[in-house]
Amino acid sequence: MRVPFLNPNGEQNEILQSEALYQKGVARIRDLIAPSAIKISANSLQAGETLVRTHFIIAYPRFLNTNWFSPIINLDFPMDVSMFVHPVDTRDILRNLLKSATRVESSIQIEAEAGKIRSPILETALHDIEELRDKLQQGTEKFFRFGVYISLYASSVEELNRMSRSVEAFLESQLVYIKPAVMRMQQGFTATRPVGMDELDVANNLNTAPLSTTFPFVSADLSSNDGILYGINRHNNSLILFDRFKLENANMVIFAKSGAGKSYFVKLEILRSMMFDTNVIVIDPENEYKHLAESVDGSFIQMSLNSPFHINPFDLPKKRDEEEDFEGLLRSNIATLIGLLHLMLGSVTPEEDSILDQALRETYAVRDITGKTDLSTLTPSSFPTIGDLYEVLRNMEGTESLSARLEKYTKGIFSGFLNHASNITMNNQFVVFNIRDLEEELRPVAMYLILHYVWNEMRSELRRRLIVVDEAWIMMQNDDAASFLFGIAKRARKYFAGLTTITQDISDFMSSRYGKPIVTNSSLQLLLRQSPASIDVVSETFLSHGSRKIPVARKCGRRRNIFCRIETRRDQGGCFLQRRPNYHIKPRTARRNRSSEAGIR
């Protein structure tokens, strides 16, 4: 029996045994993840059954365009790309640049004394050196040694050669030249591992401006890990997948001229969203969704003066949890009713606005509904109607004008539209509210009323919902209706809902002061074919100032701005927005005198 305290080396032996056991376990893990064998040849490396070839960039052009590396990133090839940026001390670079400037200037003077004509090569080199010296001295530029290594993977030599030729062709089209790491494949393979070891050490000298164009995280992929299919990316044939409810908000705006495919896109999105258990509610002004509702066994509610379906604007949402305040719910609904009455009655003075507020409270009080009432016990027949409000206004002083204007909704030609208790349900997954048969005067009122009813349902029961408002420009013609639509766009996210706003005339939509806020509160913005008359509005709304004025080229050593202009090109009856660089660089004074250059500077 071994007594530990009698053996001074006993503890040390246990540590050594533990360390040996650990090393044995590590070796086994390495055996599991390592290939069966590695074969290194002159122009490739074989790891198991996979062939690897590493390339490095050896030369860059005088100018580097922004996103010049994106074609390589978007290639559908198995590859690893490593970029090594080694900072260089500015003092050493300034010292070397001073020597280079001295040599170049001496060469210029020697040729001038020999009677030779000037050399543009030497003058350009001197100008570039002096400009870079100024920027380095001022601290606006830094200097780096930059290495780019690309490892391609294939299962056969033929496939590996084809991939290598493709990468070379893409880069050489931009005057960027690469070479395979011949006789150094092992070092190249190590350089593209995620260990940060630049064993290949083949780098080029770049300053800050051209180095910024190599930013690698620029891809044409428009996709998330899950969601519904929206289309195919024409840049690289990848799928465009989005889950609206995982974005900042689930709102979406769609702008396109008539016949551009708005309805087809929205119907396709509705069908695919319903497959993920999403409830969809559509406000349909033109009877475009009836066939879709019948196909999926949805509810088609036709709103008209003679329709059996009715919505009472005085309905209140059911209490969703114990924290909600009854008084707050009542006040919020009264504020919404005042906006609806503004839409129905036309212009309302501040005095009449105050009278309507008091009359609405008394109308609820007639049915014993106050801020302390338990709303969960109320039925649709318990709420007052427009007729009750009319009677209250008739018994108040100074309300003759309001009563006269409201009478057509209670006893006049529009009496069958609003003056009834609600008798519709929204238990179906797909519900369409059709307002095609309503008069033009009633359409904004109906859209406001339906959205108010949907809003109450959203607050009563939390579900994954999409609310689709087609021809939204109808509501944007009135400030109260537009304000209500904007309020839903801002608050829908809190109730797990998303608002889809569709319109074919962006000018009418953006003419409202609530148009741009609705656009900015939408995570997805879809632009289909636009009218030529709307191009300026589209550019101003959806293109930021930075995207309209961007340097599209960086020169190794100095920056050069290539101004862009936005032009419209007519193609198959449509108008496409096109940004095209103007490579004919001229002095700025000369460009200002050209009337044809409607440029963005």
C-alpha positions in Angstrom: 0.0 0.0 0.0 1.4 3.4 -1.0 1.1 6.1 1.6 0.9 9.5 -0.2 2.6 11.6 2.4 5.5 9.2 2.5 6.0 9.5 -1.3 7.0 13.1 -2.1 6.7 12.5 -5.8 3.2 10.9 -5.6 1.3 14.1 -6.3 3.6 15.0 -9.2 3.2 11.5 -10.7 -0.6 11.9 -10.6 -0.4 15.2 -12.5 1.9 13.6 -15.1 -0.6 10.7 -15.5 -3.5 13.2 -15.9 -1.6 15.2 -18.5 -0.7 12.0 -20.5 -4.4 11.0 -20.4 -5.4 14.4 -21.6 -2.9 14.3 -24.5 -4.1 10.9 -25.4 -7.7 12.2 -25.6 -6.7 15.1 -27.7 -4.9 12.9 -30.1 -8.0 10.8 -30.5 -10.1 13.9 -31.3 -7.6 15.0 -33.9 -7.7 11.6 -35.5 -11.5 11.9 -35.8 -11.5 15.2 -37.5 -8.3 14.8 -39.6 -8.4 13.4 -43.1 -7.1 9.9 -43.8 -4.1 11.3 -45.6 -2.7 14.5 -47.1 -0.8 14.6 -50.4 1.0 17.7 -51.4 1.9 18.3 -55.0 3.3 21.3 -56.9 0.0 22.9 -57.8 -2.6 21.3 -55.5 -3.1 19.7 -52.2 -5.2 16.6 -51.6 -6.8 16.1 -48.2 -8.6 12.8 -48.2 -10.8 12.8 -51.3 -10.8 16.6 -51.7 -8.4 18.6 -53.9 -7.4 22.1 -52.8 -5.7 24.8 -54.7 -4.7 28.2 -53.2 -4.4 31.4 -55.3 -3.0 34.8 -54.3 -3.4 38.2 -55.8 -0.2 39.6 -57.3 -1.3 42.9 -59.0 -4.0 45.5 -58.8 -5.1 48.1 -61.4 -4.5 51.8 -61.0 -8.1 52.2 -59.9 -10.2 49.9 -57.8 -14.0 50.0 -58.1 -16.2 49.7 -55.1 -17.3 46.1 -54.4 -14.9 44.7 -57.0 -14.5 41.5 -54.9 -18.3 40.8 -54.8 -18.4 38.6 -57.9 -16.0 36.2 -56.2 -18.0 36.2 -53.0 -21.2 35.4 -54.9 -19.7 32.5 -56.9 -21.4 29.2 -56.1 -18.0 27.5 -55.5 -16.8 25.8 -52.3 -13.9 28.2 -51.3 -12.2 29.8 -48.4 -11.0 33.4 -48.6 -8.5 34.9 -46.2 -7.5 38.6 -46.1 -4.4 39.7 -44.1 -4.0 43.4 -43.4 -0.5 44.2 -41.9 -0.2 47.9 -40.8 3.1 49.6 -41.8 4.7 52.3 -39.8 3.9 55.7 -41.4 7.4 57.0 -40.7 9.1 54.3 -42.7 6.7 54.8 -45.6 7.3 58.6 -45.6 11.0 58.0 -45.6 10.8 55.6 -48.6 8.4 57.9 -50.4 10.8 60.8 -50.0 13.5 58.7 -51.7 11.2 57.7 -54.5 10.1 61.3 -55.1 13.7 62.3 -55.2 14.6 59.6 -57.8 11.6 60.4 -60.0 12.2 64.1 -59.9 15.8 63.6 -60.8 14.8 61.5 -63.7 12.5 64.2 -64.9 15.2 66.8 -64.7 17.8 64.6 -66.5 15.4 64.0 -69.4 14.6 67.8 -69.5 18.3 68.7 -69.6 18.8 66.1 -72.4 16.2 67.9 -74.5 13.6 65.1 -74.3 9.9 65.8 -74.3 8.1 65.3 -71.0 7.2 61.8 -69.8 3.6 61.4 -68.6 4.6 58.3 -66.7 7.1 60.1 -64.6 4.9 63.1 -64.0 2.0 60.9 -63.0 4.2 58.9 -60.6 5.5 62.1 -59.0 2.0 63.5 -58.6 0.8 60.3 -57.0 3.8 60.1 -54.6 3.4 63.7 -53.5 -0.3 63.3 -53.0 0.1 60.2 -50.9 2.9 61.9 -48.9 0.5 64.7 -48.0 -2.3 62.4 -46.9 0.0 60.2 -44.8 1.5 63.3 -43.2 -1.9 64.7 -42.5 -3.1 61.4 -41.0 -6.1 61.0 -43.4 -4.5 57.9 -44.9 -2.6 54.9 -43.5 -0.4 52.4 -45.3 -0.8 48.6 -45.2 0.6 45.3 -46.6 -2.5 43.5 -47.9 -2.7 39.8 -48.9 -5.7 38.0 -50.3 -5.6 34.2 -50.6 -8.4 32.0 -52.2 -8.5 28.3 -51.6 -10.8 26.3 -54.0 -12.1 22.8 -53.3 -13.1 20.2 -55.8 -13.4 16.5 -56.2 -11.5 16.1 -59.4 -8.6 17.8 -61.2 -10.9 18.8 -64.1 -13.4 20.5 -61.8 -10.6 22.3 -59.9 -9.1 23.6 -63.2 -12.5 24.9 -64.3 -13.0 26.7 -61.0 -9.6 28.2 -61.2 -10.2 29.5 -64.7 -13.5 31.0 -63.6 -12.0 32.9 -60.7 -9.1 34.1 -62.8 -11.6 35.3 -65.5 -13.7 37.2 -63.0 -10.7 39.0 -61.5 -8.8 39.7 -64.7 -11.9 41.3 -66.1 -11.3 44.0 -63.4 -7.5 44.0 -64.1 -6.8 42.1 -60.9 -4.3 39.3 -61.5 -3.9 36.1 -59.4 -1.5 33.1 -59.5 -1.6 29.7 -57.9 0.8 29.2 -55.0 3.0 26.7 -56.9 5.3 24.7 -54.7 3.8 26.4 -51.6 0.4 24.7 -51.4 0.8 23.7 -47.8 1.5 27.3 -46.7 -1.4 28.5 -48.8 -3.7 25.9 -47.3 -2.6 27.0 -43.8 -3.1 30.7 -44.6 -6.8 30.1 -45.5 -7.5 28.2 -42.2 -9.2 30.2 -39.4 -6.0 30.4 -37.3 -4.7 33.8 -38.4 -1.3 32.5 -39.7 0.0 34.2 -42.9 2.5 31.5 -43.8 2.3 32.4 -47.5 3.1 36.1 -46.9 2.5 37.4 -50.4 1.2 41.0 -50.0 0.7 44.2 -51.9 1.1 47.8 -50.7 -2.2 49.6 -50.4 -3.3 52.8 -48.6 -6.6 53.2 -46.9 -8.8 54.3 -49.9 -8.2 51.3 -52.1 -8.1 49.0 -49.2 -11.7 50.1 -48.3 -12.9 48.7 -51.6 -12.0 45.2 -50.6 -14.6 45.1 -47.8 -15.7 41.5 -48.1 -19.2 41.6 -46.6 -20.9 42.7 -49.7 -23.1 40.0 -51.2 -26.0 39.8 -53.6 -27.7 37.3 -51.3 -31.1 38.6 -50.0 -32.2 35.8 -47.7 -32.6 34.7 -44.1 -32.5 31.2 -42.6 -36.3 30.7 -42.7 -39.4 32.4 -44.0 -41.4 32.3 -47.2 -40.1 32.3 -50.8 -40.3 35.8 -52.4 -38.4 35.0 -55.6 -35.1 34.1 -57.2 -32.0 36.4 -57.1 -31.0 36.9 -60.7 -27.4 37.7 -59.7 -26.6 34.2 -58.5 -29.9 32.2 -58.8 -30.2 31.9 -55.0 -33.5 31.9 -53.3 -34.9 35.0 -51.6 -36.4 34.0 -48.3 -37.8 36.3 -45.6 -39.7 36.0 -42.4 -41.4 39.4 -42.0 -42.1 38.7 -38.3 -38.3 38.3 -37.5 -37.4 41.7 -38.9 -37.6 45.0 -37.0 -41.2 45.1 -37.9 -43.5 43.1 -40.2 -44.7 46.1 -42.3 -44.3 46.3 -46.0 -45.1 48.9 -48.7 -45.6 48.0 -52.4 -45.5 50.6 -55.1 -46.1 49.9 -58.8 -48.1 51.1 -61.7 -51.3 49.4 -62.9 -50.6 46.0 -64.4 -47.1 45.6 -63.0 -47.9 42.5 -60.9 -48.8 43.9 -57.4 -51.9 41.7 -56.9 -50.1 38.6 -58.1 -47.2 39.1 -55.8 -49.5 39.8 -52.8 -51.7 36.8 -53.5 -48.7 34.6 -53.7 -47.3 36.0 -50.4 -50.7 35.4 -48.8 -50.9 31.8 -49.8 -47.3 31.1 -48.7 -47.9 32.9 -45.4 -51.0 30.9 -44.6 -48.9 27.8 -44.9 -47.0 29.0 -41.8 -50.3 29.5 -39.8 -50.6 33.3 -40.5 -54.0 34.9 -40.4 -54.5 37.3 -43.3 -57.0 40.2 -43.5 -57.5 42.0 -46.8 -59.3 45.3 -47.6 -60.2 44.8 -51.2 -61.6 47.9 -53.1 -61.7 46.2 -56.5 -63.0 42.7 -55.9 -59.6 41.1 -56.8 -59.4 38.6 -53.9 -62.8 36.9 -54.2 -61.6 34.0 -56.2 -58.6 33.5 -53.8 -61.0 33.6 -50.8 -63.2 30.9 -52.4 -60.2 28.8 -53.3 -58.9 28.6 -49.7 -62.3 28.5 -48.0 -61.9 32.0 -46.6 -64.5 34.5 -45.6 -65.6 37.0 -48.2 -67.4 39.9 -46.5 -69.0 42.3 -49.0 -69.6 45.7 -47.6 -72.4 47.7 -49.3 -75.5 49.7 -48.5 -77.7 46.6 -48.9 -75.2 44.1 -47.5 -76.3 41.9 -44.6 -72.8 42.4 -43.0 -72.4 45.3 -40.6 -69.7 46.7 -38.5 -70.5 49.0 -35.6 -67.8 51.7 -35.1 -68.8 51.9 -31.4 -67.5 48.4 -30.6 -64.8 48.2 -28.0 -62.0 45.6 -27.9 -62.3 42.8 -25.3 -59.8 43.1 -22.4 -56.7 41.1 -23.3 -55.0 41.0 -19.8 -55.4 42.3 -16.3 -53.1 45.2 -16.9 -55.2 47.0 -19.5 -57.1 50.0 -18.3 -60.8 50.2 -19.1 -60.7 54.0 -19.1 -57.8 54.0 -21.5 -59.6 51.7 -23.9 -62.7 53.9 -23.9 -60.7 57.1 -24.4 -58.7 55.5 -27.3 -61.9 54.3 -29.0 -63.5 57.8 -28.6 -60.5 59.4 -30.2 -60.7 56.9 -33.1 -64.5 57.7 -33.5 -63.7 61.4 -33.6 -61.4 60.7 -36.6 -64.1 58.6 -38.3 -66.7 61.4 -37.7 -64.3 64.0 -39.3 -64.1 61.7 -42.3 -67.9 61.4 -42.4 -68.9 65.0 -41.6 -66.2 66.9 -43.6 -64.7 70.0 -42.0 -65.3 70.2 -38.3 -64.5 73.3 -36.2 -62.7 73.1 -32.8 -66.0 73.9 -31.1 -67.8 71.1 -32.9 -64.9 68.8 -32.1 -65.4 69.5 -28.4 -69.1 68.9 -28.8 -68.5 65.5 -30.5 -66.2 64.4 -27.7 -68.9 65.2 -25.1 -71.7 63.6 -27.2 -69.7 60.4 -27.7 -69.2 60.0 -23.9 -72.9 60.6 -23.3 -73.7 58.1 -26.1 -71.7 55.4 -24.3 -73.2 56.4 -20.9 -76.7 55.9 -22.3 -75.9 52.2 -22.7 -74.3 52.2 -19.2 -70.7 51.9 -20.6 -68.2 53.9 -18.6 -64.5 53.6 -17.8 -65.3 51.1 -14.9 -67.5 48.8 -17.0 -66.3 45.2 -17.4 -66.0 45.0 -21.1 -65.8 41.2 -21.1 -69.5 41.0 -20.2 -70.7 43.1 -23.1 -72.2 41.6 -26.3 -72.3 43.3 -29.8 -75.9 44.4 -29.1 -74.8 46.2 -25.9 -72.8 48.9 -27.7 -74.5 52.1 -29.0 -74.8 52.9 -32.7 -74.6 56.0 -34.9 -78.4 56.4 -34.4 -77.8 56.8 -30.6 -75.2 59.4 -31.3 -77.6 61.2 -33.6 -80.3 61.3 -30.8 -77.8 62.6 -28.3 -76.7 65.4 -30.7 -80.3 66.4 -31.4 -80.9 67.0 -27.6 -77.8 69.2 -27.2 -77.6 72.9 -28.0 -75.6 74.3 -30.9 -75.5 71.0 -32.7 -77.9 71.7 -35.6 -75.2 71.5 -38.2 -73.7 68.3 -36.9 -77.1 66.7 -36.6 -78.0 67.7 -40.2 -74.8 66.3 -41.6 -75.1 63.1 -39.6 -78.7 62.5 -40.5 -77.9 60.9 -43.9 -76.0 58.1 -42.1 -79.0 57.4 -39.8 -82.1 58.1 -41.8 -80.8 59.1 -45.2 -79.3 57.3 -48.1 -76.4 55.8 -46.1 -78.5 54.6 -43.2 -78.0 50.9 -44.0 -74.2 51.1 -43.7 -73.3 52.1 -40.2 -76.4 52.2 -38.1 -76.4 48.5 -37.0 -74.7 46.3 -34.5 -71.8 44.2 -35.7 -72.7 40.8 -37.0 -69.4 39.5 -38.5 -66.8 37.1 -37.1 -63.1 36.8 -37.9 -62.5 33.2 -36.9 -61.4 32.2 -40.4 -57.7 32.3 -41.3 -58.3 34.3 -44.5 -60.8 37.2 -44.4 -61.5 39.6 -47.3 -63.5 42.8 -46.8 -64.8 43.9 -50.2 -65.9 47.5 -50.7 -66.2 47.6 -54.5 -70.0 48.2 -54.4 -69.8 51.2 -52.1 -70.1 54.8 -53.4 -66.8 56.7 -53.8 -67.8 58.9 -50.9 -68.1 56.0 -48.5 -64.9 54.1 -49.5 -62.5 56.0 -47.2 -65.1 55.7 -44.4 -65.4 51.9 -45.0 -61.6 51.4 -45.1 -61.2 53.4 -41.8 -64.1 51.5 -40.2 -62.7 48.1 -41.2 -59.2 48.9 -40.0 -60.7 50.1 -36.7 -62.6 46.8 -36.4 -59.4 44.8 -37.3 -57.4 46.8 -34.8 -59.9 45.9 -32.0 -59.6 42.3 -32.9 -55.8 42.5 -32.8 -55.9 44.0 -29.4 -58.3 41.4 -28.1 -56.5 38.3 -29.3 -52.7 38.1 -30.1 -52.1 36.1 -33.3 -49.7 36.2 -36.2 -51.5 38.4 -38.6 -51.1 40.2 -41.9 -53.3 43.2 -42.7 -53.3 44.0 -46.5 -54.6 47.4 -47.5 -55.0 47.6 -51.3 -55.3 51.0 -53.0 -54.1 52.7 -49.9 -54.0 56.1 -51.6 -57.8 56.3 -51.0 -57.1 56.7 -47.3 -54.2 59.0 -47.8 -56.5 61.6 -49.3 -57.8 62.5 -45.8 -55.5 63.4 -43.0 -57.5 61.6 -40.3 -57.6 58.4 -42.2 -53.9 58.6 -43.1 -53.1 59.3 -39.5 -55.0 56.2 -38.4 -53.2 54.1 -41.0 -49.9 55.5 -39.8 -50.8 54.6 -36.2 -51.5 51.0 -37.1 -48.1 50.9 -39.0 -46.3 52.1 -35.8 -48.1 49.9 -33.3 -48.8 46.7 -35.3 -45.5 45.1 -34.2 -46.6 45.1 -30.5 -49.5 42.9 -31.4 -47.5 40.5 -33.6 -49.0 41.9 -36.8 -47.7 43.3 -40.1 -49.3 46.0 -42.3 -49.0 45.6 -46.1 -49.7 48.9 -47.9 -50.3 48.7 -51.7 -50.7 51.6 -54.0 -50.2 52.2 -57.7 -49.6 56.0 -57.6 -46.7 56.8 -55.4 -47.2 60.6 -56.0 -50.6 60.5 -54.4 -49.4 58.4 -51.5 -46.4 60.6 -50.8 -48.4 63.8 -51.1 -49.8 63.1 -47.6 -47.7 64.1 -44.7 -48.1 60.6 -43.4 -46.9 58.9 -46.6 -43.2 59.0 -45.9 -43.5 58.0 -42.2 -45.4 54.9 -43.3 -42.6 54.0 -45.7 -39.9 54.6 -43.1 -41.8 52.4 -40.6 -41.8 49.5 -43.1 -38.9 47.0 -43.0 -39.7 45.7 -46.5 -40.2 48.1 -49.5 -41.0 46.6 -52.9 -40.8 48.6 -56.0 -42.1 47.1 -59.2 -42.4 48.8 -62.6 -42.9 52.6 -62.1 -44.4 55.3 -64.3 -41.8 57.7 -65.9 -43.6 60.6 -64.2 -42.9 59.0 -60.7 -39.2 58.5 -61.1 -38.2 61.7 -59.3 -40.4 60.9 -56.4 -39.1 57.3 -56.2 -35.5 58.6 -56.3 -36.1 61.2 -53.6 -38.0 58.7 -51.3 -36.0 55.5 -51.6 -32.5 56.7 -52.5 -30.6 58.3 -49.6 -28.3 61.3 -50.2 -25.3 59.0 -49.7 -26.4 56.5 -52.3 -27.0 59.3 -54.8 -23.5 60.6 -54.3 -20.9 57.9 -53.8 -17.3 57.6 -55.0 -17.4 54.5 -57.2 -13.6 54.2 -57.7 -10.6 54.3 -55.5 -7.1 54.9 -56.8 -4.1 53.2 -55.3 -2.5 56.2 -53.7 -5.2 58.8 -54.1 -9.0 59.1 -54.4 -10.8 59.9 -57.5 -14.5 60.7 -57.7 -16.5 59.4 -60.7 -19.8 61.2 -60.6 -22.9 59.2 -61.3 -26.1 60.2 -62.9 -29.6 58.7 -62.7 -31.2 58.1 -66.0 -34.4 56.4 -67.1 -34.4 53.8 -69.8 -37.6 52.8 -71.6 -37.9 49.0 -71.9 -41.0 47.0 -72.9 -43.5 49.7 -71.8 -41.8 50.2 -68.4 -39.3 52.6 -66.9 -36.3 51.3 -65.0 -34.1 53.2 -62.6 -30.5 53.0 -63.8 -27.4 54.3 -62.2 -24.5 54.6 -64.7 -21.1 56.0 -64.0 -19.9 58.7 -66.2 -16.2 57.9 -66.9 -15.6 61.0 -69.0 -14.0 63.0 -66.2 -13.8 66.7 -66.9 -13.1 69.7 -64.7 -16.1 70.6 -62.6 -16.6 74.0 -64.2 -16.9 72.3 -67.6 -19.5 69.8 -66.2 -21.7 72.6 -64.8 -22.0 74.1 -68.2 -23.4 70.9 -69.8 -27.2 71.0 -69.6 -27.5 67.3 -70.5 -25.8 66.2 -67.3 -28.6 66.0 -64.8 -26.0 64.6 -62.4 -26.1 63.8 -58.8 -23.0 65.2 -57.2 
